[in-house]
Amino acid sequence: MGDRPGIGDRPGTGDRPGAGNRPDWIDRPGVGPGRPGVGDRPIHNRPGWANIDNSTNVNINNRWNNAVWGNGNRNGDWISRHPSRYARNNYWGVGVRNNWNRRWGAAGWFGPNWWSGHYHPIGGWHYHYGLGRHPWNYWWRRPTFAAFGTWFAWNAPAQVWSQPVYYDYGDGGNVYYQDDSVFIDGQEVCSAVDFAASAMDLATVQPPAGQAAAEAAEWMPLGTFAVSSDEQDDSAGRAMQLAVDKEGVVSGVYYSSDTDAAQTVLGQVDKETQRVAFRIGESEDIVAETGLYNLTKDEAPLLVHFGPDKVEYWLLVRLEEPQDEQ
């Protein structure tokens, strides 16, 4: 895999603006304060460019599982077999984490006094309904992969959840682009356009039947992460807090210190692949994806789609659970 073309070699990716000279993909405020109704948000509506049919999704997942499990899930121990890649992400993460601790650690982000100053449309599903059931720092906790085995209420393929799968994106990773196709562990899975559309389709979650259903949902914390767009982006001025419910719905909050604005995060876990995809705020173009096992680690590689043609490789950097009341 070392001599394959990177993602910059396929059409549509080489001409995208860099992180330093384009507007932040999610740094704009939400459309209004407070909470909307459970079913009236754009975040619940799949955009036209992601109009992928179910048979295509099934084919993608079948090829995906064959790539992972046909090789005996070599991605379960991807980290130990590729220590230099993990060390690179760790080095990247340490710089971000140190700057966050120095600049923002005492700022009270996502603390008990933070929420009242950061109202935002939360969509239909949100762990916000469960904030009062736990201490504020409960939502910073790190999950274990073993805990997922008894958490989800779905009937999922036993093989898929018998072992974790770690997803590492880009040249040298186990999910990469070659020409206009996406490969997982060396096997072609689908076109780049279909891969982006399938991520948006997974991330677009139907709203609950009513507010009572939303309030009754139980949530497991996935933790709080600084968001970094490249290895030079160590300002740690953006953060994301995530949780997952028993049906695999992923909920969260994204916050930018530049705008002092919060936006909702909403997506879903794919029970057949452990893929996690989510949307942020009102954007109809942006969808990010990672793996559920990735979200148990200190650093989680993140593949960010900008519509069907462009991607970037980002990193979620876990922040330590605060111990003191804020």
URNORLIN-V28787 format. One record per residue. OMEGA is omega as a letter, one per 20 degrees, with the letter a starting at -180 (* if undefined). Layout:
# URNORLIN-V28787
OMEGA / OMEGA
This chain:
# URNORLIN-V28787
a / a / r / r / r / a / r / a / r / a / r / a / a / a / a / r / r / a / a / a / r / r / r / a / r / a / r / a / r / a / r / a / r / a / r / r / a / a / a / a / r / a / r / a / a / a / a / a / a / a / a / a / a / a / r / r / r / r / r / a / r / r / r / a / r / r / a / a / r / r / r / a / r / a / r / r / a / a / a / r / r / a / a / r / r / r / r / r / r / r / r / a / a / r / r / a / r / r / r / r / a / a / a / a / a / a / r / r / r / r / a / a / a / a / a / r / a / r / r / r / a / r / a / r / r / r / r / a / a / a / a / a / a / r / a / a / r / a / r / a / r / r / r / r / a / a / r / a / r / a / a / a / a / r / a / r / a / a / a / a / r / a / r / r / r / a / a / a / r / a / a / r / r / r / a / a / r / a / a / a / r / r / r / a / r / a / r / a / a / r / r / r / r / r / r / a / r / r / r / r / r / a / a / a / r / a / r / a / r / a / r / r / r / a / a / a / r / a / r / r / r / r / r / a / r / a / a / a / r / a / r / a / a / a / r / a / r / a / a / r / a / r / a / r / a / r / r / r / r / a / r / r / r / a / r / r / a / a / a / a / r / r / a / r / a / r / a / r / r / a / a / a / a / r / r / r / a / r / a / r / a / a / r / a / a / r / a / r / r / r / a / r / r / a / r / a / r / r / a / r / a / r / a / r / r / a / a / a / a / r / r / a / a / r / r / a / a / r / a / r / r / a / a / r / r / *
